[in-house]
Amino acid sequence: MRYYLGSRFNIRKKITRVKTQAPIINVKPYLEDEERAEATKKLDAAGDKKSAGIEGERIQKVLARGGVGSRREVESWIKEGLMTLNGMPAKLGDRLKEGDTVNLRGRPLRWERFGIQPTQVIIYHKPTGEVVTRKDPEGRPVVFKQLPKLLKGRWIAVGRLDINTQGLLLFTNNGELANRLMHPSFEIDREYAVRILGEVSEENLTQLKEGVQLEDGMAKFDDIQFNGGEGANRWYHVTVTEGRNRLVRRLWEALEFQVSRLMRVRYGPIFLPDGLGARQTHELTQKELDDLLTFVGLPTEKISPSFAPRADKVSKQRGASKPRLQQEKERENAEISRSRFKKTPGKNERKPAFNKQKRTRT
């Protein structure tokens, strides 16, 4: 499956909006026609009729939703005999019901927490200096500690960014959605804003588009666009469809260019929202979530209004929502107002004298 590969600017040109914030998600450049969405709805309806009246859910569907592995990975574990259901080897087609026990490689899985729940997706603006892991042995800051808490399930990171790269990171509680966004077969493109030290010639740009030999094979940029710059620094927007480690940096460094700053601004149809500060998150609205689910071929969900996020919902992470000067000014005003109403202690309000007899022993 191959999608349209274009830069942020090519996509933005297709949207005519005046004096409004740029859209967070735009799937139109990727869709060849509307038949894909209609086909997805028909497949979902057929699957619902087929599974109607059958108790429980398939093992691979439940574990994929919880982020244990993709459906194909779970099926391979079952075939290899690595998974047991209620003490017996699991079989393809087995369904999980309340009270069932599942073991993977001899270890129990708490599959009940992977029950059906509304899909949530958040955009996190990762700053430099944070690592994309749950626990870091070196004690460095981790992105998962900055995320809002889930009542059920856990956040799954869609891809990674190295410690020196900032920008857009996607998190979801739906393992199947995360797998489709990351799987190489979908070839979903990522766009980066990169600042290069030095002047880049047309020959260099052509070589980066055609391919450069790296230690782990050939690699290239699917799109490169110049985005201005001052002095010795030049800004470019580059697009890649692979998720290899430090791919953007290694491509530029292969031609002896120094990358002084790197920021991801788009993942597939999702853009980094304008005005979203570092360590802030934005939860996709129901409309944005429906567009994303349709984009990857998953059925849309109907959830109650209590679960639906507001369009302007942005989490406030560690004071990042206000400028530092504004926070200091508000703190000073609060101290002044408190000092105005501060009472002077009277005779009856004075602190009692220290009693030596009540002094605790050391």
Residue, then its C-alpha position, 0 to 999 in steps of 0.5 A: m500500500r503506497y500513499y501520497l508523498g508530499s511535504r507540509f507545504n504541498i498539503r497546506k496548499k490544498i487547504t484554503r483557510v484564512k486567519t485560522q489555525a492550520p488543521i491538525i490532521n489532513v487525509k485528503p492528499y493520501l486518499e485516491d478516492e472515497e471508495r477506500a472509506e466505503a470499503t472499510k465500512k462494508l468490511d466492518a459491517a460484515g465482520d460485526k454480523k459474522s461475530a454476532g452472538i459469539e461470546g468473547e473476543r479473539i486472543q490476537k485482537v485483545l492482545a493487539r489492542g493492549g499493545v502486547g504485539s500485532r495480530r500477526e505476531v500473536e498468531s505466530w506465538i500461538k502457532e509456535g506453542l508459546m501461549t496457553l489458555n487456561g493451562m492448555p495450548a492456545k489455538l487460532g480462533d480461541r476467544l477470551k472470556e471473563g475468568d480466562t487465564v493467558n500465559l505467554r512464554g510461561r508468564p501470565l498476562r493481565w489481559e482484562r485491562f485490555g478490554i474494549q475502551p474508547t480509542q485515545v490519541i494524543i500529540y506530545h511536543k517532545p523537547t530535546g533531552e528526553v528519551v522515548t522509554r518508560k524507564d531509563p537506566e541512566g536516570r534521564p527524563v522520559v516522555f511517559k512521565q509527562l503524559p496524562k494518566l489513563l484510567k485503563g490500559r497504557w500509552i503506546a508510543v508511535g515510533r521514536l525520536d532520539i534524545n537530540t530530536q524534538g517535535l511531534l510524538l504520537f501516543t495511543n491506547n489502541g495497539e492495533l492503531a499504533n501497529r498500522l501507523m508504524h508498520p513498514s507495509f503502510e509506508i507512512d511518511r514523516e516530515y522533519a524540519v532540519r537546520i544545516l550548517g553550510e551551503v547545500s548544492e543542487e548536486n547534494l540535493t539530487q544525491l539525497k533524493e536518489g539515494v545514499q549508501l549507509e552502513d545498513g543499506m541504501a536510504k534517501f529522502d522522498d522529498i526535500q524543500f528549502n525553507g530559508g535561513e540566515g548566515a551559515n544556517r539553512w533550513y530544509h523540510v525533508t520527508v522519509t517513509e522509513g523508521r530507521n534509527r537516526l536516518v535523517r541525521r545519518l543521511w546529511e552526515a554521509l555528505e559531511f553536513q552538520v545537523s544543528r537542529l532537528m524537529r519532526v513536524r508531521y507524522g502521516p496526515i497529522f501535523l504538530p499543532d501551531g502554538l503547542g509548546a514543549r512538554q504539552t499534549h493535545e488530544l485528538t477530537q472525535k472528528e480528528l480521531d475518525d479521520l485517523l482511524t479511516f486513514v489506516g483502515l480501522p472502523t470509526e468508534k461511537i463513544s459517549p459525549s463524556f469520553a469525547p475530548r474538547a477541540d481546545k483541550v491542551s494539557k498544561q505540563r509543568g507550567a509550559s502553557k504560560p511564559r516564564l515572565q508572566q508566571e513570575k508577574e502573577r506570583e508577585n501580584a499574589e504575594i502583594s495581595r496577601s501582604r495587604f491583608k496580613k494581620t499583626p498578632g495581638k496580645n492574645e495571638r502571640k506565640p507561647a513561650f518555649n517550655k523546656q520541660k516539654r522538650t523531646r529527648t534526643 
